[in-house]
Amino acid sequence: MDKRLKLLGIDEDVLYLILNQCSLRDCIRLRAVCKTLLQVSRWSTGSSTRLPWLMMISDPNSSSVEEEEARCFFSVSDSTIHNAIKFPEIRGKRCCGSFYNANARGWLIAIDDDNFESLLFHPWRKIQLQLPDHSSLPRKLPLRPFFANMKIRTAAMSDDASVVVVVYDAYHSAFCRIGDEVWTLINPIANNSFQYICDVIYHRGQFYVVNIEGRVGVIRMNAEDPCVEFLSEEVMTDGYPRTYLVSDSERLLIFVRNSPSLMDEQIPEPLDYNIRKTLGFKVYELALEENGEWKKDPVEVKSLGDRIIFLGQNSSILFMAGQISGFKGNRIYFTDDFMEACFYKSPIGYLDLGVFNMEDKTIQRLFADRGHPILSPPIWIAPPL
């Protein structure tokens, strides 16, 4: 037991009973006191928190400083909402990445787009780590006017939580090691191809990306000129989709999110948010050859079987429904990650959230009557352990 608790004469069993009566807000505060309270509070959360939580701003209609600090969390496991938990560390910042893998679990990337500040924040451990100023993110290619002000849109972190890769300005990606003062550019031109990168993940010791055409590439980070080496051919995509990568044991899954065409020259002013509702997903599998090389041609997968997938600006997450009581597989939980919306002023904000059933191709909308401000898009995060 921690020495400070010994001096108070508090038994761990008593602490467990106390924490079971505490709100999530109070548990978060207690976790920061000492290691014993951190460990006991993990016991008190139980097994119902295994599935991700959806982090949202508490009151999207409020402009007060207190409400800017407050977040609510929707627990998928039991359909409950934990309200108004304050995080002054991310006030005025946009969370554009969260991680679920190994020692990276629980970390968020928070960005101040006005002051170019970027940091890692662990909401449950109340720890902050400074990342390089994102004004240092280098560019080697000219951008079309529509993408000129695009910011960091998604990220991935290594299993040992020592390296972060970000995707920004649509065509660019960069990395830093924790403690670096500047970002290192990952050359966006590889295999004689100009690529629009949509997603990045960490899988079995390497970072992988997927472009808008569904082509998968590996980041050669230790090369003299770090670059993306594309490994596979493109998949069938329509219009202007979003693509995602999901790590599944020895395989990579490519998810294509279908929605009406949103090419820059077609986007109306002001933006009609109804035109960007997700219509469905197609899924492709990229497997390994016997020699350990990735196959060139992804194969379409009609069913996810027992798998449950969580997609958005978070690092993608996979669960097996058979290990979670009361949940069915073959489902894709998705959040709104249409960052182009930042160019348009709207009181509505992000609202394309739902659950896609791969079996019957239906979508159950989540929080359809709730707008999410541009500054605080909804994001899947790892709940307290």
C-alpha positions, 0 to 999 in steps of 0.5 A: 500500500502507498505510504501516504495511505498507510499514514491515514490508516486506509485499507484498500478494501475500504477504498474499493467500497468508497470508489464504487460510490464515487462519480467518474469525475471524482474517480479521475481526481483521485487517480492523480493522488497516488499509485494505490488510488490509481490501481484501486479505481481501476478495480472499481470501474469493472469490466463494462468499460472495455468498449470505447467511449464517445467523447463529446462536448457537454453543451454544444450550445454554450459559449462559456469558458466552463462549458468549453472545458467540459466533456461528456462520454457515451459508454457503448457498453451500457448506453450511459452518458457521463456528463460534464467532466472538466478538462481545462487542459484541452479547453480551446483545443481540437482532439484529432487522434486517440489511441487504443494500442498497448502503452499508447492506450488512452492518449489523445492528441490535442491541437490549438489550430490558432496558436499552432500548439500540439500536445499529448494528453491522457485524460484519466492520468491527467498527464500532458506531453508537449509535441513539436509546434505544428507550425513546423510541419514541413511541406514540399508540394503546393496545395490546392486552395481548398486544402490550403488551411487543412490541419492535422486530421488523424494520427497513430502512436507506436505500441511503446508510446515513443513515436507519433505519426500525423496526417495533415494537409491531405497529402502530407504526413510527418513523425516525431519521437517524444522529445523531438523539437520539430516534425520530420516530413514523410515524403508524400511521393512514393512509387511514382504516385501522388497520394491523398492519405486518409488514415494511418495505423501502427501494426506489428512494429510498423506504421501503415497508411491508406490513401483515398483509393484504398492503396496501402503503404508502409512508412519507411521511417528509418530511410535517409529520406523517410517516405511511404512505400505503397504495397497494394493496388487500389480498391473500388471506390466511388465519389469522394470516400473516406478510407480507413485501416484496421489492424487484424492479427496477420491481416490489414482491413481496408474500410471504404466509407461511401457518401455522396460526392464531395469534390471541392468544386461541388461543395455548395456555399453554405454547406448543406450538411445533409449531403454528407451522410454516410451511406455504407461501407465496403471492406477489403482484406489485405493478407500476407503471402507465405513468404511474409510479403503483402499480397498486391490485390486486396480482396473484398470481404462481405461480412465482418463475422464476429468483429466490431469496428470503431472508426473516426479520427481515432486510431481504428479499434477492433473487438470480438463480439463473442467476448462481450456480453450482449453485443453482436458482431458485423457492426461498424461504429463510426463518427463524423470526421469530415474536417472540410467542414471547418471551412464553413460556419454552421451552428450544427457542426459534426453530426454524421454518427452511427452504426452500420450493420454489414448484414442488412446494410442498415444504419442506426444513427447516433445522436442525430439530434445533437450538433457537435461544434467544429472545435470539438468533433466527437471521437472514440477514446479508451475508457478508464481501465 
